């Protein structure tokens, strides 16, 4: 929020409101049930955002205060959220990834997607991307990543299209399994190709994923994988699968493709 002085409402829902500041960057106000993320401010009041905001709300930002219409929100006591999970600790426990991968795949396969999220074209594109990723990893071919990003960026509908969510999961998979330097390098290649091809909110999530940053559900998954806690993995995967219409499932599909 330090660089923000004014903002406008970009998207408004009961449990979240995405703001766009004067520099074109996203700030998300979210309900505590959504949890913290790379560019979000969690409000604990519990009131639906649609009950006290609207698309034309006037937002002004100061150092420790946020004013929405006539309501002031004190941010001086807000706790800082480190958006990057402990990928380095997870990389030290590769056997845990191997152990829980079948469980994650099983839960993903059993999850019913909305009919609007499933099309033969999308499925074919994702299958092709998964095959290309596996081949690229096996051959250590950096050229595969820009190609996959170009094919998937902006593919599908929604505020974060299916292709973008898949790419986000791919980057999480890289951070979970590759040395930090390699993960950051490949994620940067994906980011550079994908961001110009998609919308503002999705671009913000892709940029965060490229930096290894994720929302609270992914932190829960990483933490549970690190300690080998089965029920924790189950709870985290359920939370991720509940994200958006199909965003969580699409991201998990990309994540498991890398694993």
Secondary structure as a PSIPRED ss2 file (coil, helix, strand):
# PSIPRED VFORMAT (PSIPRED V4.0)

   1 X C   1.000  0.000  0.000
   2 X C   1.000  0.000  0.000
   3 X C   1.000  0.000  0.000
   4 X C   1.000  0.000  0.000
   5 X C   1.000  0.000  0.000
   6 X E   0.000  0.000  1.000
   7 X E   0.000  0.000  1.000
   8 X E   0.000  0.000  1.000
   9 X E   0.000  0.000  1.000
  10 X E   0.000  0.000  1.000
  11 X E   0.000  0.000  1.000
  12 X E   0.000  0.000  1.000
  13 X C   1.000  0.000  0.000
  14 X C   1.000  0.000  0.000
  15 X C   1.000  0.000  0.000
  16 X E   0.000  0.000  1.000
  17 X E   0.000  0.000  1.000
  18 X E   0.000  0.000  1.000
  19 X E   0.000  0.000  1.000
  20 X E   0.000  0.000  1.000
  21 X E   0.000  0.000  1.000
  22 X C   1.000  0.000  0.000
  23 X C   1.000  0.000  0.000
  24 X C   1.000  0.000  0.000
  25 X C   1.000  0.000  0.000
  26 X E   0.000  0.000  1.000
  27 X E   0.000  0.000  1.000
  28 X E   0.000  0.000  1.000
  29 X E   0.000  0.000  1.000
  30 X E   0.000  0.000  1.000
  31 X E   0.000  0.000  1.000
  32 X C   1.000  0.000  0.000
  33 X C   1.000  0.000  0.000
  34 X C   1.000  0.000  0.000
  35 X C   1.000  0.000  0.000
  36 X C   1.000  0.000  0.000
  37 X C   1.000  0.000  0.000
  38 X C   1.000  0.000  0.000
  39 X C   1.000  0.000  0.000
  40 X E   0.000  0.000  1.000
  41 X E   0.000  0.000  1.000
  42 X E   0.000  0.000  1.000
  43 X E   0.000  0.000  1.000
  44 X C   1.000  0.000  0.000
  45 X C   1.000  0.000  0.000
  46 X C   1.000  0.000  0.000
  47 X C   1.000  0.000  0.000
  48 X C   1.000  0.000  0.000
  49 X H   0.000  1.000  0.000
  50 X H   0.000  1.000  0.000
  51 X H   0.000  1.000  0.000
  52 X C   1.000  0.000  0.000
  53 X C   1.000  0.000  0.000
  54 X C   1.000  0.000  0.000
  55 X C   1.000  0.000  0.000
  56 X C   1.000  0.000  0.000
  57 X C   1.000  0.000  0.000
  58 X C   1.000  0.000  0.000
  59 X E   0.000  0.000  1.000
  60 X E   0.000  0.000  1.000
  61 X E   0.000  0.000  1.000
  62 X E   0.000  0.000  1.000
  63 X C   1.000  0.000  0.000
  64 X C   1.000  0.000  0.000
  65 X E   0.000  0.000  1.000
  66 X E   0.000  0.000  1.000
  67 X E   0.000  0.000  1.000
  68 X E   0.000  0.000  1.000
  69 X C   1.000  0.000  0.000
  70 X C   1.000  0.000  0.000
  71 X E   0.000  0.000  1.000
  72 X E   0.000  0.000  1.000
  73 X E   0.000  0.000  1.000
  74 X E   0.000  0.000  1.000
  75 X C   1.000  0.000  0.000
  76 X C   1.000  0.000  0.000
  77 X C   1.000  0.000  0.000
  78 X C   1.000  0.000  0.000
  79 X C   1.000  0.000  0.000
  80 X C   1.000  0.000  0.000
  81 X C   1.000  0.000  0.000
  82 X C   1.000  0.000  0.000
  83 X C   1.000  0.000  0.000
  84 X E   0.000  0.000  1.000
  85 X C   1.000  0.000  0.000
  86 X C   1.000  0.000  0.000
  87 X H   0.000  1.000  0.000
  88 X H   0.000  1.000  0.000
  89 X H   0.000  1.000  0.000
  90 X H   0.000  1.000  0.000
  91 X H   0.000  1.000  0.000
  92 X C   1.000  0.000  0.000
  93 X C   1.000  0.000  0.000
  94 X H   0.000  1.000  0.000
  95 X H   0.000  1.000  0.000
  96 X H   0.000  1.000  0.000
  97 X H   0.000  1.000  0.000
  98 X H   0.000  1.000  0.000
  99 X H   0.000  1.000  0.000
 100 X H   0.000  1.000  0.000
 101 X H   0.000  1.000  0.000
 102 X H   0.000  1.000  0.000
 103 X H   0.000  1.000  0.000
 104 X H   0.000  1.000  0.000
 105 X H   0.000  1.000  0.000
 106 X H   0.000  1.000  0.000
 107 X H   0.000  1.000  0.000
 108 X H   0.000  1.000  0.000
 109 X H   0.000  1.000  0.000
 110 X H   0.000  1.000  0.000
 111 X C   1.000  0.000  0.000
 112 X C   1.000  0.000  0.000
 113 X C   1.000  0.000  0.000
 114 X C   1.000  0.000  0.000
 115 X H   0.000  1.000  0.000
 116 X H   0.000  1.000  0.000
 117 X H   0.000  1.000  0.000
 118 X C   1.000  0.000  0.000
 119 X C   1.000  0.000  0.000
 120 X H   0.000  1.000  0.000
 121 X H   0.000  1.000  0.000
 122 X H   0.000  1.000  0.000
 123 X H   0.000  1.000  0.000
 124 X H   0.000  1.000  0.000
 125 X H   0.000  1.000  0.000
 126 X H   0.000  1.000  0.000
 127 X H   0.000  1.000  0.000
 128 X H   0.000  1.000  0.000
 129 X H   0.000  1.000  0.000
 130 X H   0.000  1.000  0.000
 131 X H   0.000  1.000  0.000
 132 X H   0.000  1.000  0.000
 133 X H   0.000  1.000  0.000
 134 X H   0.000  1.000  0.000
 135 X H   0.000  1.000  0.000
 136 X H   0.000  1.000  0.000
 137 X H   0.000  1.000  0.000
 138 X H   0.000  1.000  0.000
 139 X H   0.000  1.000  0.000
 140 X C   1.000  0.000  0.000
 141 X C   1.000  0.000  0.000
 142 X C   1.000  0.000  0.000
 143 X H   0.000  1.000  0.000
 144 X H   0.000  1.000  0.000
 145 X H   0.000  1.000  0.000
 146 X H   0.000  1.000  0.000
 147 X H   0.000  1.000  0.000
 148 X H   0.000  1.000  0.000
 149 X H   0.000  1.000  0.000
 150 X H   0.000  1.000  0.000
 151 X H   0.000  1.000  0.000
 152 X H   0.000  1.000  0.000
 153 X C   1.000  0.000  0.000
 154 X C   1.000  0.000  0.000
 155 X C   1.000  0.000  0.000
 156 X C   1.000  0.000  0.000
 157 X C   1.000  0.000  0.000
 158 X C   1.000  0.000  0.000
 159 X C   1.000  0.000  0.000
 160 X C   1.000  0.000  0.000
 161 X C   1.000  0.000  0.000
 162 X H   0.000  1.000  0.000
 163 X H   0.000  1.000  0.000
 164 X H   0.000  1.000  0.000
 165 X H   0.000  1.000  0.000
 166 X H   0.000  1.000  0.000
 167 X H   0.000  1.000  0.000
 168 X H   0.000  1.000  0.000
 169 X H   0.000  1.000  0.000
 170 X H   0.000  1.000  0.000
 171 X H   0.000  1.000  0.000
 172 X H   0.000  1.000  0.000
 173 X H   0.000  1.000  0.000
 174 X H   0.000  1.000  0.000
 175 X H   0.000  1.000  0.000
 176 X H   0.000  1.000  0.000
 177 X H   0.000  1.000  0.000
 178 X C   1.000  0.000  0.000
 179 X C   1.000  0.000  0.000
 180 X H   0.000  1.000  0.000
 181 X H   0.000  1.000  0.000
 182 X H   0.000  1.000  0.000
 183 X H   0.000  1.000  0.000
 184 X H   0.000  1.000  0.000
 185 X H   0.000  1.000  0.000
 186 X H   0.000  1.000  0.000
 187 X H   0.000  1.000  0.000
 188 X H   0.000  1.000  0.000
 189 X H   0.000  1.000  0.000
 190 X H   0.000  1.000  0.000
 191 X H   0.000  1.000  0.000
 192 X H   0.000  1.000  0.000
 193 X H   0.000  1.000  0.000
 194 X H   0.000  1.000  0.000
 195 X H   0.000  1.000  0.000
 196 X H   0.000  1.000  0.000
 197 X H   0.000  1.000  0.000
 198 X C   1.000  0.000  0.000
 199 X C   1.000  0.000  0.000
 200 X H   0.000  1.000  0.000
 201 X H   0.000  1.000  0.000
 202 X H   0.000  1.000  0.000
 203 X H   0.000  1.000  0.000
 204 X H   0.000  1.000  0.000
 205 X H   0.000  1.000  0.000
 206 X H   0.000  1.000  0.000
 207 X H   0.000  1.000  0.000
 208 X H   0.000  1.000  0.000
 209 X H   0.000  1.000  0.000
 210 X H   0.000  1.000  0.000
 211 X C   1.000  0.000  0.000
 212 X C   1.000  0.000  0.000
 213 X E   0.000  0.000  1.000
 214 X C   1.000  0.000  0.000
 215 X C   1.000  0.000  0.000
 216 X H   0.000  1.000  0.000
 217 X H   0.000  1.000  0.000
 218 X H   0.000  1.000  0.000
 219 X H   0.000  1.000  0.000
 220 X H   0.000  1.000  0.000
 221 X H   0.000  1.000  0.000
 222 X H   0.000  1.000  0.000
 223 X H   0.000  1.000  0.000
 224 X H   0.000  1.000  0.000
 225 X H   0.000  1.000  0.000
 226 X H   0.000  1.000  0.000
 227 X H   0.000  1.000  0.000
 228 X C   1.000  0.000  0.000
 229 X C   1.000  0.000  0.000
 230 X H   0.000  1.000  0.000
 231 X H   0.000  1.000  0.000
 232 X H   0.000  1.000  0.000
 233 X H   0.000  1.000  0.000
 234 X H   0.000  1.000  0.000
 235 X H   0.000  1.000  0.000
 236 X H   0.000  1.000  0.000
 237 X H   0.000  1.000  0.000
 238 X H   0.000  1.000  0.000
 239 X H   0.000  1.000  0.000
 240 X H   0.000  1.000  0.000
 241 X H   0.000  1.000  0.000
 242 X C   1.000  0.000  0.000
 243 X C   1.000  0.000  0.000
 244 X C   1.000  0.000  0.000
 245 X C   1.000  0.000  0.000
 246 X C   1.000  0.000  0.000
 247 X H   0.000  1.000  0.000
 248 X H   0.000  1.000  0.000
 249 X H   0.000  1.000  0.000
 250 X H   0.000  1.000  0.000
 251 X H   0.000  1.000  0.000
 252 X H   0.000  1.000  0.000
 253 X H   0.000  1.000  0.000
 254 X H   0.000  1.000  0.000
 255 X H   0.000  1.000  0.000
 256 X H   0.000  1.000  0.000
 257 X H   0.000  1.000  0.000
 258 X H   0.000  1.000  0.000
 259 X C   1.000  0.000  0.000
